Amino acid sequence: MMTVADRWLLPDGIEEILPNQALQIERLRRQVLDLYHCWGYDLVIPPLVEFTESLLSGTGSDLDLMTFKVTDQISGRMMGVRADMTPQTSRMDAHSLRRNGPSRLCYAGTVLYTRPKQALESRSPIQIGVELYGEPGLEADIEVISLMVETLRLAGLGTPQLDLGHVGIYASLLEAAELSADREAELFDLLQRKAVPELDVWLGKCLDNAEIALMIRALVGLAGDASVLDRAREVFAEAPAEVELALDELQAVVSALSESFPDLELYLDLSELRGYHYHTGIVFAAYDQGLGQAIGNGGRYDHVGKGFGRSRPATGFNMSLQSLARVALSGVVAGGIFAPVSEEPGWRKAVAALRSNGERVVCGFPGQEPDYQELHCDRQLVWLDGTYKIIAV
């Protein structure tokens, strides 16, 4: 039987947001969406639940495991509570909007996970992000990555670190290796864990093509600044042509970002396989100094719309608004005005005039002793010398 104390408990990973933090998050949300509007991105509001056939279309098994599922009491079909808004915007682009040219969409809303992605993370983050559909060229990737950097700068992050990778490199080597599905899964796990000793043993036992084995082994060590690309060209000199194309794309992105953001810290990791079963090209993630987990991540995913009958090139990113707010520089929040109830003439008009000018005005009640800190007020409306005036408290 649940005790009174238990009734206050929230499920693990489910958080409530109290006034001070809620105000900061909401202000940041408005600022970020205004930024996306200035870049030409149209706001969409996907539904909280959808039928799982559309909600999970074109995604990997990871998202399926992260999705809460319920039975629709009207149709009897299985529905899912969204754990990611990207498939939803893909459906909207492919089916609801059906634009011919490039389509820029942005969104902000709560998602729900069956379990946290990382230890101590929220299971109900407010996800905010952008998606760009219909443009296969590298300029789309550069635009989206640049917009992520601008988002971090808007939040006040001084020197964010941007990690870049390209899943096409691993995909090309894997195709040349001609492995079975089970062997592919084993190799993917080893590379994802960067388990070098185990990887060396596995490559010796399971991969007959010694040249490709050396290239796959080299992936683990190809991480660092932009000079990694020069080393990679030497290592992959005899690799399939798609690998060289991927390196050219990374070089172009690095050059464009270095020109636009000279102070941006870039880190390349050619063994980065996050979202490998979902992404198809360049992948990226943003980190803040001192924070171990990514603030936001994204990449190219060209085949998600296929499940909706309209496969379009696509790239985008998203991030947790709570995580962004935690590392953002908090702006100075102006205090409100406490207006004790008054029978003097014009009191209601004075309050209305202040509110129309954008002031936060908290009206008092008869006999109320105000706690200015709880009310978030640093001024008070008083009647002095036949007129209403604002004084500090």
Secondary structure, DSSP 8 states (H G I E B T S, - for coil): ---TGGGG---TT-----HHHHHHHHHHHHHHHHHHHHTT-EE----SEEEHHHHTTT--HHHHHH-EEEE-TTT--EEEE-S-SHHHHHHIIIIII--SS-EEEEEEEE---SS-SSTT--SS-EEEEEEEES--SHHHHHHHHHHHHHHHHHTT-SS-EEEEEEHHHHHHHHHHHT--HHHHHHHHHHHHHT-HHHHHHHHHHH---HHHHHHHHHHTT-EESTTHHHHHHHHTTTS-HHHHHHHHHHHHHHHHHHHH-TT-EEEEETT--TTTTT--SEEEEEE-TT--S-SEEEEE-TTGGGGGT----EEEEEEEHHHHHHHS-------EEEE----STTHHHHHHHHHHTT--EEE--TT----HHHHTEEEEEEEETTEEEEEE-
